[in-house]
Amino acid sequence: MARQLKLGAFLMATGHHIAAWRHPDVPANAGLDFAYYKHLAQIAEAARFDAVFFADSVAAPSGDIASRMARSDHFEPLTLLSALSVVTEHIGLIATATTSYNEPYHVARKFASLDHLSGGRAGWNLVTSDNAAEALNFGREQHFAHAERYSRAREFHQVVTGLWDSWEDDAFVRDKASGAYYDPAKVHVLDHVGEHFQVKGPLNVARSPQGQPVIVQAGSSEAGRQLAAQTAEVVFTAQTSLAHAQAFYADLKGRLNQYGRSADSLKIMPGVFVVVGDTQSQAREKYETFQQLVEPEVGVALLGRMLGNFDLSKYPLDGPLPPLPLTDSGQQSRQKLLTELAGREALSLAELGRRIAGGRGHFSLIGTPVQIADQLQEWFEHGAADGFNVLVPHLPGGLEDFAKGVVPELQRRGLFRTEYEGRTLRQNLGLARPGNRFV
């Protein structure tokens, strides 16, 4: 069978555009409406998306500008995905859980439980946390430095995946006649003692249907790429052009061999911000409707957060992006991307904030289904992507536009499935089920 691309639906409560909540077609209270999320997941599943994806933060934005952004009230993602697991059958369920402000045992237990609940559809987006405000909610005065975040993340991954292998697949015999609930020879105690964690184990959840939930990552810095090459099975990345995406793809795939991995063991799925219209002009009109709702101060507040937790409010809106030190608390790769964009196009602070209000640094496509499919096909067939994480300006409308317009066009070209290949997220992504390390 010919290679086909993979699709994830990146669902932010009201949509990916910072001003989406102000649009008349968007439910303002969407963040805490389960029926709404059920509808979104079922739209994505009917379109045969591989997965729905939820980002997360363990700190609420604060301040006057934050009060004008719809980012403070939304479900904890694992709780939400557990509920969605019983109203969907095939689509993958991926959630973010930070390695900076969690414990490995908790994360291992929750995602293993979600994998059982969903019949093998769970994925863990392993992040190192780029929101410095989270530190204040977890007994710390300062956020972890960049290098420490990645050192901690690497060990966190070792512990979580080790705990997922606590039990062999057939360890639980549950033999009522003999009285044996499990075979003691098939349980393995981790006994991890490291720089950041000390965890004995075993996990109190049986090995899950996928063996292990799918490991997803989003870091694109040097440290992030190295961690991904060692541990990730899916990578979400922000790339602004075909050339940049090709370079990232080649670099990351090229690192796999040093860890004894094949190129197919890692799926690279750049984010793509998509606005779909029946015509190019209609798509542009849709986009401009959202852009007109962006308050300059809100755009700049988002920009400061994405550049690495900088307060830009003291700089003139019509002035250039000021020189900033390399962030140690945020995403270094995103800081580099946005700084280069500002310089390349000579954008003022307000213009840059407005520019990223929708795609937030991701590749943006505004056009007809055919035009959008052309671009996705070019990236997919020219060494830039194995698939895409789809970002839409508003929900549910933007997702419906993509599902009704772009997906059928990709299917007509033989680039995307018409039916799911299997029942688990691994099967649909074309990822192998991992063996137990203790066997």
KEBARO-100759 format. One record per residue (C-alpha): x, z, y. Coordinates in steps of 0.05 Angstrom, whole numbers, plus 5000, padded with zeros to 4 digits. Last residue first. Layout:
REM residues N
{{X Z Y}}
...
This chain:
REM residues 439
{{5229 5577 4795}}
{{5244 5622 4855}}
{{5242 5566 4906}}
{{5171 5547 4887}}
{{5162 5472 4890}}
{{5138 5438 4952}}
{{5077 5391 4950}}
{{5102 5324 4976}}
{{5079 5296 5042}}
{{5038 5233 5049}}
{{4999 5258 5109}}
{{4933 5254 5071}}
{{4962 5287 5010}}
{{4995 5342 5051}}
{{4930 5357 5088}}
{{4894 5367 5023}}
{{4833 5331 4993}}
{{4863 5263 4982}}
{{4871 5192 5009}}
{{4817 5199 5062}}
{{4776 5137 5074}}
{{4780 5080 5124}}
{{4854 5091 5135}}
{{4893 5066 5194}}
{{4938 5007 5209}}
{{4900 4954 5170}}
{{4887 4915 5235}}
{{4812 4925 5229}}
{{4825 5000 5219}}
{{4864 5005 5283}}
{{4806 4971 5320}}
{{4756 5017 5286}}
{{4798 5078 5310}}
{{4804 5053 5382}}
{{4731 5045 5401}}
{{4683 5094 5368}}
{{4734 5149 5353}}
{{4772 5140 5418}}
{{4708 5141 5461}}
{{4680 5200 5421}}
{{4745 5239 5434}}
{{4740 5226 5508}}
{{4667 5245 5511}}
{{4672 5312 5474}}
{{4713 5333 5510}}
{{4753 5309 5569}}
{{4819 5275 5585}}
{{4838 5257 5514}}
{{4902 5276 5477}}
{{4916 5242 5411}}
{{4975 5266 5369}}
{{5003 5201 5343}}
{{5030 5168 5280}}
{{5096 5153 5245}}
{{5127 5138 5313}}
{{5182 5101 5351}}
{{5213 5055 5299}}
{{5183 4989 5321}}
{{5119 4984 5279}}
{{5088 5049 5301}}
{{5107 5042 5375}}
{{5081 4971 5378}}
{{5018 4988 5339}}
{{5002 5045 5387}}
{{5011 4998 5446}}
{{4967 4943 5417}}
{{4914 4994 5396}}
{{4909 5017 5468}}
{{4899 4946 5494}}
{{4848 4930 5440}}
{{4809 4995 5452}}
{{4807 4979 5527}}
{{4851 5013 5578}}
{{4889 5075 5602}}
{{4947 5095 5559}}
{{4992 5154 5578}}
{{5057 5176 5544}}
{{5061 5252 5549}}
{{5086 5290 5610}}
{{5025 5333 5621}}
{{4980 5275 5602}}
{{4924 5291 5649}}
{{4949 5333 5707}}
{{5019 5305 5699}}
{{5014 5254 5756}}
{{4976 5303 5801}}
{{5032 5353 5797}}
{{5083 5298 5809}}
{{5045 5274 5870}}
{{5039 5344 5898}}
{{5114 5358 5890}}
{{5131 5290 5919}}
{{5148 5232 5874}}
{{5211 5190 5882}}
{{5193 5148 5820}}
{{5257 5158 5781}}
{{5271 5226 5811}}
{{5204 5256 5794}}
{{5204 5226 5724}}
{{5275 5251 5710}}
{{5254 5322 5730}}
{{5192 5316 5686}}
{{5230 5296 5623}}
{{5287 5346 5634}}
{{5238 5404 5643}}
{{5200 5380 5581}}
{{5263 5382 5539}}
{{5283 5451 5566}}
{{5217 5481 5546}}
{{5211 5550 5578}}
{{5247 5616 5582}}
{{5319 5594 5594}}
{{5301 5541 5644}}
{{5360 5500 5670}}
{{5365 5517 5744}}
{{5319 5481 5792}}
{{5333 5432 5848}}
{{5270 5424 5890}}
{{5217 5372 5871}}
{{5210 5332 5935}}
{{5168 5351 5995}}
{{5094 5335 6008}}
{{5070 5399 5975}}
{{5120 5441 6014}}
{{5156 5493 5971}}
{{5134 5566 5969}}
{{5083 5554 5913}}
{{5135 5528 5864}}
{{5138 5590 5821}}
{{5178 5569 5759}}
{{5158 5583 5687}}
{{5198 5527 5654}}
{{5181 5459 5683}}
{{5113 5463 5649}}
{{5093 5526 5687}}
{{5116 5499 5753}}
{{5079 5434 5741}}
{{5014 5470 5724}}
{{5020 5509 5789}}
{{5035 5443 5825}}
{{4972 5411 5798}}
{{4930 5471 5817}}
{{4958 5472 5888}}
{{4942 5398 5896}}
{{4869 5407 5874}}
{{4855 5357 5819}}
{{4783 5333 5819}}
{{4801 5264 5845}}
{{4846 5254 5785}}
{{4787 5264 5738}}
{{4746 5208 5769}}
{{4809 5167 5774}}
{{4815 5166 5698}}
{{4744 5142 5688}}
{{4754 5088 5741}}
{{4817 5065 5707}}
{{4780 5059 5640}}
{{4725 5018 5675}}
{{4777 4973 5707}}
{{4811 4959 5641}}
{{4745 4942 5608}}
{{4701 4976 5556}}
{{4739 5039 5573}}
{{4785 5088 5537}}
{{4830 5141 5569}}
{{4886 5162 5523}}
{{4942 5213 5530}}
{{4991 5201 5474}}
{{5031 5256 5440}}
{{5087 5232 5395}}
{{5077 5240 5319}}
{{5141 5243 5278}}
{{5127 5253 5204}}
{{5183 5287 5165}}
{{5192 5283 5089}}
{{5190 5207 5093}}
{{5261 5203 5121}}
{{5288 5240 5060}}
{{5317 5310 5063}}
{{5383 5338 5036}}
{{5393 5381 5098}}
{{5449 5337 5126}}
{{5405 5277 5110}}
{{5351 5298 5158}}
{{5392 5290 5222}}
{{5382 5214 5226}}
{{5307 5222 5226}}
{{5314 5264 5289}}
{{5360 5216 5325}}
{{5324 5153 5305}}
{{5256 5180 5327}}
{{5283 5208 5392}}
{{5317 5141 5410}}
{{5255 5102 5391}}
{{5210 5148 5433}}
{{5256 5140 5494}}
{{5255 5064 5486}}
{{5180 5061 5476}}
{{5168 5102 5539}}
{{5147 5171 5563}}
{{5161 5214 5502}}
{{5129 5282 5489}}
{{5138 5306 5417}}
{{5096 5331 5359}}
{{5138 5339 5296}}
{{5109 5342 5225}}
{{5146 5367 5163}}
{{5192 5415 5200}}
{{5248 5459 5172}}
{{5319 5434 5179}}
{{5308 5372 5220}}
{{5258 5410 5263}}
{{5307 5467 5276}}
{{5360 5417 5297}}
{{5312 5380 5342}}
{{5289 5444 5375}}
{{5360 5468 5388}}
{{5377 5401 5420}}
{{5312 5402 5459}}
{{5251 5367 5430}}
{{5210 5426 5404}}
{{5140 5411 5378}}
{{5138 5436 5307}}
{{5092 5431 5246}}
{{5101 5463 5177}}
{{5047 5443 5128}}
{{5017 5502 5090}}
{{5057 5520 5027}}
{{5041 5508 4954}}
{{4986 5463 4981}}
{{4933 5503 4945}}
{{4962 5570 4966}}
{{5007 5617 4927}}
{{4967 5681 4918}}
{{4958 5728 4977}}
{{4988 5798 4982}}
{{5057 5772 5001}}
{{5114 5803 4961}}
{{5147 5828 5002}}
{{5209 5866 5028}}
{{5216 5844 5100}}
{{5272 5862 5147}}
{{5274 5817 5207}}
{{5318 5797 5267}}
{{5389 5795 5241}}
{{5370 5792 5168}}
{{5347 5833 5108}}
{{5297 5797 5063}}
{{5276 5831 4998}}
{{5234 5770 4976}}
{{5202 5801 4915}}
{{5181 5749 4864}}
{{5119 5751 4820}}
{{5118 5708 4758}}
{{5148 5757 4708}}
{{5094 5807 4727}}
{{5040 5760 4698}}
{{4976 5776 4736}}
{{4910 5810 4722}}
{{4927 5830 4651}}
{{4870 5870 4618}}
{{4877 5834 4552}}
{{4804 5812 4548}}
{{4793 5805 4622}}
{{4852 5758 4632}}
{{4861 5748 4707}}
{{4920 5701 4696}}
{{4946 5705 4767}}
{{5018 5680 4764}}
{{4999 5607 4752}}
{{5024 5578 4817}}
{{5083 5625 4821}}
{{5075 5683 4868}}
{{5119 5705 4926}}
{{5132 5633 4946}}
{{5092 5639 5011}}
{{5135 5700 5026}}
{{5198 5658 5025}}
{{5164 5607 5071}}
{{5148 5662 5121}}
{{5217 5695 5116}}
{{5258 5632 5124}}
{{5213 5608 5181}}
{{5223 5674 5219}}
{{5298 5666 5208}}
{{5299 5599 5243}}
{{5250 5623 5297}}
{{5293 5684 5314}}
{{5354 5640 5324}}
{{5312 5592 5364}}
{{5285 5646 5410}}
{{5353 5677 5416}}
{{5383 5612 5442}}
{{5327 5603 5494}}
{{5329 5675 5520}}
{{5272 5721 5497}}
{{5223 5739 5552}}
{{5236 5799 5596}}
{{5203 5868 5605}}
{{5184 5873 5532}}
{{5129 5915 5500}}
{{5088 5858 5473}}
{{5040 5838 5528}}
{{5095 5833 5580}}
{{5134 5784 5537}}
{{5076 5735 5539}}
{{5087 5722 5613}}
{{5150 5682 5596}}
{{5109 5626 5566}}
{{5155 5580 5526}}
{{5139 5610 5458}}
{{5185 5594 5399}}
{{5135 5549 5365}}
{{5117 5538 5292}}
{{5053 5497 5288}}
{{5026 5521 5221}}
{{4983 5473 5180}}
{{4924 5488 5135}}
{{4883 5437 5094}}
{{4890 5462 5023}}
{{4821 5482 5000}}
{{4800 5506 5069}}
{{4793 5580 5053}}
{{4855 5579 5009}}
{{4898 5545 5063}}
{{4869 5592 5115}}
{{4890 5652 5073}}
{{4961 5625 5066}}
{{4961 5615 5142}}
{{4940 5687 5155}}
{{4986 5719 5104}}
{{5049 5682 5125}}
{{5035 5695 5199}}
{{5025 5769 5189}}
{{5086 5776 5144}}
{{5129 5738 5194}}
{{5114 5784 5253}}
{{5087 5755 5317}}
{{5110 5751 5389}}
{{5170 5703 5388}}
{{5154 5664 5326}}
{{5092 5637 5361}}
{{5030 5615 5322}}
{{5000 5547 5337}}
{{4944 5521 5294}}
{{4933 5461 5249}}
{{4870 5448 5208}}
{{4871 5384 5168}}
{{4808 5343 5160}}
{{4776 5336 5092}}
{{4716 5381 5081}}
{{4689 5407 5148}}
{{4638 5461 5165}}
{{4670 5517 5123}}
{{4741 5505 5149}}
{{4715 5506 5220}}
{{4704 5581 5216}}
{{4775 5593 5191}}
{{4799 5545 5244}}
{{4768 5588 5299}}
{{4798 5653 5274}}
{{4865 5618 5267}}
{{4859 5591 5338}}
{{4843 5654 5378}}
{{4783 5629 5415}}
{{4784 5609 5488}}
{{4778 5642 5556}}
{{4836 5638 5604}}
{{4855 5565 5611}}
{{4801 5534 5653}}
{{4841 5532 5718}}
{{4816 5554 5787}}
{{4828 5629 5774}}
{{4900 5610 5756}}
{{4910 5590 5828}}
{{4892 5659 5854}}
{{4935 5697 5804}}
{{4938 5704 5729}}
{{4944 5660 5667}}
{{4925 5695 5603}}
{{4980 5712 5553}}
{{4984 5702 5478}}
{{4987 5626 5482}}
{{4957 5575 5436}}
{{4955 5501 5417}}
{{4901 5476 5371}}
{{4907 5414 5327}}
{{4854 5376 5290}}
{{4881 5338 5230}}
{{4889 5273 5193}}
{{4835 5237 5233}}
{{4785 5201 5189}}
{{4737 5181 5245}}
{{4682 5224 5213}}
{{4733 5280 5211}}
{{4748 5275 5285}}
{{4674 5275 5304}}
{{4663 5333 5256}}
{{4718 5374 5288}}
{{4689 5362 5357}}
{{4618 5381 5337}}
{{4643 5445 5304}}
{{4681 5460 5367}}
{{4617 5454 5408}}
{{4577 5496 5358}}
{{4631 5549 5365}}
{{4622 5558 5440}}
{{4676 5603 5470}}
{{4721 5552 5504}}
{{4663 5505 5519}}
{{4634 5547 5576}}
{{4640 5492 5628}}
{{4607 5441 5582}}
{{4638 5374 5603}}
{{4596 5315 5628}}
{{4594 5340 5700}}
{{4671 5342 5705}}
{{4698 5408 5732}}
{{4724 5431 5664}}
{{4766 5368 5658}}
{{4808 5386 5719}}
{{4872 5401 5680}}
{{4862 5340 5638}}
{{4871 5355 5564}}
{{4798 5368 5549}}
{{4747 5424 5556}}
{{4774 5472 5504}}
{{4840 5437 5487}}
{{4836 5395 5424}}
{{4897 5355 5401}}
{{4867 5306 5352}}
{{4919 5284 5301}}
{{4928 5214 5276}}
{{4973 5184 5222}}
{{4996 5112 5218}}
{{4993 5068 5157}}
{{5048 5040 5114}}
{{5025 4983 5070}}
{{5000 5000 5000}}
